[in-house]
Amino acid sequence: MKKKYYPSKKYNTPSQKRFNVKPMKPGSDKSLRKVFGKIGTPGKSQFKPDPFQIKAIEAIKQSDCLVTAPTGAGKTWIAEQVAKEVMQKKGKVWYATPLKALTNSIHARFSEIFKKENVGILTGDIKENPDAAIVIGTTEILRNQLYDAMDTGENLTCNLIILDEAHFLGDEQRGVVWEEIMIYLPVRIPLLLLSATIGNPFQIAKWLESIRGKKCHVIENHDRPVPLFPLFFHPSGTLFPLMQKKIPGQKQGLHKKVLKFADAKNRPVMAPAGKLPVFADILHILNTYNLLPAIFFLKSRAECDQAIKLCNSKLLARDPKRKEALACKIKELTSGNPHLENHPHRQFLEQTATASHHSGHLPAWKVVVEILMAEGLLDAMFATSTVAAGVNFPARSVVVLNSDRFNGIEFMGLTPSEFQQMSGRAGRRGMDNIGFGIMLPGKFMDLKYIAALINSPALDIESQININFSMVLNLLLSHTPDQVKQLLEKSFASYLILSGKKRGKRARKKFGPDLEFLWTDFSDHLDFLIGEKFVANDGKLTEDGLWASKLRVDAPLLVAQSIRENLLPQTDPALLAAIIGSFVNEKEFTDDPLYSRALPKRLKEAFLSARKGLKPFAVKLLKKGFHAPNLFIQPSLLLYFWAHDEPWEDIVAQSDFAEGDFARLILRTGDNLRQIAKLEDNFPVIAKTARDAIDCILKEPVVTFYN
């Protein structure tokens, strides 16, 4: 029986006719019948590890190992088995991830497998059971532990290091942390690297062999556990294969009907210019062909939040049992937390079984959405592309509307690695026989570009090593400048420079022949530290340099200068948190409420005192070409109110921060305060105040039992 179609009331309006928007109704190309016939759940069978998983487990017993395999192929299972063997021998495992959310997810999984008392977690804001047999944490925490081990001369108590999402080695902002870990890690500790998107795994393995003096096996697997079939969603509602059939020896291109659409001058569109399509109708069509649940990747946070308002309750109304299960689970997850119970998106979640997911939301709310998606209670999740590299919650289909993404500065075409991360979420292992990557022709969708991405290999990873003051201070704790130079010569950048290939050419341009640009940068940092009495002329840290090295924060020298010049509040926790928040803030402001009547006098005086006192030092930094962040009063004011228990909703409503951004500001401020709290031997008063300040700001809804 043909399913009833509910047309949107918004269709056939004058504006839609004007923009060539026509009503959608379900349709599919005949060639898809066989493909859709594969949809379903695979029969239950006893788990049998794949050959690549067995090879990886054997390899790590003898050497380092780098595993590259598609998302969902079972890389985490390898980590579990290897960790189990280490535990059985009374050894210890350190499992590092790039994201706190992923760390929390792995911690929960490992706690189930190995029992909670055997698993610890370290993320900065969470420190539980740090001496456990298995510790799950962020890479920054692991790097800091390596700094401490080099300083004290003690061995890192560990028998295996696992670096998950190892392609972060090539991340522009954080790749330096990954590279430092690989350089500093004692050779005796085996290293297991896991990633889905590394284009040059053998090159990375050879570099590791060159600096660690031991074999690094590369285990590759290119087979997806759930096959991916790419589709094209025509504005009419008809589904087509995106690509033509593969012909041996020929380059695979777009399906002829899709190519015709791509080349058309006056082609139909899914929505008027500047508007999103009516997602209720898209979901209806996807449901008609059993293609739900789906993850939609949209351009911005605002689009994700708008998308759920363009859905309706008709799909959920057809399934009363799921509707009841969804309502019960939402109640369970939000009960006792008024910030979640009264979340403005809750009504859409319950009524439409759709959710928005992005970094502008509270961490706890994102976890609610992730749990609902993972348990199959949602039809759709609308997310920004950043979620593709985050927590593991695949769906039957992923839907892509644009072939580019915003990288924080400008819109750039998706890279093969980014597209693979997104499409890797299509198809749930053990739940789907087949997954679908569906391309919607949004305004910024280049179908020919997407076709090229589908068969493109992951990009090669380049070195992102760079010099910063925290690195220099911490290396000088245990190394002379000449020894630091030898460490830099172990970098991936140095290996690439000497490779003599195209990659070597790029590395030489970036770092200079023989790392001369990198070494010059180190020398410039060292000279500044000597001039400011953090380092002596012989390259050893002064007393100020010793305690400043413990400040592994965003702006270590500015914070250190503030402490030694007594520019920070000494005994007022709320005021200290507020001022430190201005160092952490990355948001630019055009207005300045410094002289507003609403500004508390104590805050104004403390802020102006710190900014005025720091100005000469900041000017020195800038003149030498170093970064010195602008200090704005707005984040300080918000943190001051929050530390004084002003209602969360009131603060967010009156600020320029989204909830998730404000929560992140608070968490990072907490991280900075923890570093100051370490200075109790040198500055006991402000160290105690920093500990009290942490308690003032780390509370619900920023920190909950989900975090």
Secondary structure, DSSP 8 states (H G I E B T S, - for coil): --------TTTT-HHHHHTTB-----EE-GGGHHHHTT-S----------HHHHHHHHHHHHSEEEEE--TTSSHHHHHHHHHHHHHHTT--EEEEES-HHHHHHHHHHHHHHH-GGGEEEE-SS-EE-TTSSEEEEEHHHHHHHHHHHHHHT---S-SEEEESSGGGGG-TTTHHHHHHHHHHS-TTS-EEEEES--S-HHHHHHHHHHHHSS-EEEEE----SS-EEEEEE-TTSEEEESB----TTS---B-HHHHHHHH-SS--BSS-TT----HHHHHHHHHHTT--SEEEEESSHHHHHHHGGG--SHHHHT-HHHHHHHHHHHHHHHTT-HHHHT-TTHHHHHHHSEEEESTTS-HHHHHHHHHHHHTT--SEEEEEGGGGGSS---BSEEEE--SEEE-SSSEEE--HHHHHHHHTTBS-TTT-S-EEEEE---TT--HHHHHHHHT-------------HHHHHHHHTT--HHHHHHHHTTSHHHHHHTT-SHHHHHHHHHH-GGGHHHHHHHHHHHHHHHHTTSB-TTS-B-HHHHHHTT--SSSHHHHHHHHHTT-S-SS-HHHHHHHHHHHH-----S--GGG-TTS-HHHHHHHHHHHHHHHHHHHHHHHTT-------HHHHHHHHHHHTT--HHHHHHTSS--HHHHHHHHHHHHHHHHHHHTTTTT-HHHHHHHHHHHHHHS-TTTS-TT-
